[in-house]
Amino acid sequence: MIISDEDLASLLEDQSRCEAPLPKGISLEEEVKLLRRRLQECSYAPSAASVVAKLVLGKSCSLEMFRSLGEKEELLDDAVASGSGNAILKVVLFLERTLKKKLFYRLLQTRPEAVSHYVNYMALRLKVTECTDLLVFLGRHHEASLLQFSIYVRSTSNVEFKRQRLKKIYSDYFSQPGANSFYAQLVANYINLLEFQVSEQHAPNAGSILDRSVLETLHYACGRYKWGDTAAATLQSPASPFKLAEAHAVGAPQFEWIALNERARANAWLDFEHIFERKAWLNLKQRKSFTIHIPIDRTILRLAALAAPEPVLNNFLAKVDDPARRLGLARRVGAKKGVVDALVALKDRPELELFRDGLEAGTEERFYADNALKSLNSKWKSDAIKLIK
């Protein structure tokens, strides 16, 4: 029988107490009585309650004196009743070591607290087989499959080994009738993600994305994708960020935020057209419509923080419906043409003249403001004539 180092130390300590030298000068009769008392202490188990009390207090004590099944069952019940995780775990590990597997499982079957402590302990030590065997015996197949998935996802950096193990788990549990569809899809998506990452490893000039999260992988895909290639084969390619986001249920706002940040950091401003403009059908004519799911104010401020050129800022500012809000944003990000357009929309000629006068003569912005004023004046005169008529 194999026992742990801790239990061995406790046993040796108990034995040392039994083998302590006898006091000198005692009579033969007293010596016999003392030896009998020590033999009784070392040969018979103490009460389960007293041992559990020591375990709860963190004291060292051996459990080897509990030999019969009844004694062990009583010890386990007292440990569970104490509510001490340390006491429960120590007793459970002792039972695992000294009982046959089926008998051990039967004792745990009606004691869920003991099962919980044992499974957590074994899972932390990556004892997959022990955990799975117990949970399957208890009929908790769903928990067994999720536990295996969790352990293999976290326990190895070998992507190929991990992929093969997860495929087996999927085949054994999640593809079976009655399996939870949500978790089955979760495992399938994770396997697909690993396969995408492995395939990208072999692509020219590829970076390392093995074992990265979905969002990190999506960021990588946004950097590798040819946004200007509108061929159907490119759009439907597994390497397409759109397909990757769809496969892993990445929401539109999150996808757009990742794509915006990645393309902005790469100074690929023209790619925004392919991110935020969608083909639509209107009056049987194909056209593009601007679609964004991120708050437009936040988008504009983020673009300014990423040093977007003013034409890019103006393009997004034009999508702000409220002229007053657009004016505030344009001033905040320093988009001069955006300020002019907002003032024109507000028909605020005095403020536009004041802003025009503050622009440097001969610059493109000054020329743009002058033309805007002329346009505003012409429109104002036209409106006045209509009122007179």
Buried (B, 14 or more C-beta within 10 A) or exposed (E): EEBEEEBEEBBEEBEEEEEEEEEEEEEEEEEEEEEEEBEEEEEEBEEBEEBBBBBBEEEEBBBBBBEEEEBBBBBBBBBBEBEBBBBBBBBBBBBBBBBEEEEBBEBBBEBEBBBEBBBBBBBEEBBBEBBBBBBBBBEBBBBBBBBBBEBBBEBBEEBEEBBEBBBEBBEBBBEEEEBEEEBBEBBBBBBBBBBBBBEBEEEEEEEEBBBBEBBEBBBBBBBBBEBEEEEEEBEEBEBBBBBBBEBBEBEEEBBBBBBBBBBBEEEBBEBBEBBBBEEEEEEEEEEEEEEBEBEBBEBBBBBBEBEBEBEBBBBBBBEBEEBEBBBBBBBEBEBBBBBBBBBBBBEBBEBBBEBBEEBEEEEEBBEBBBEBBEEBEEEEEEEEEEEEE
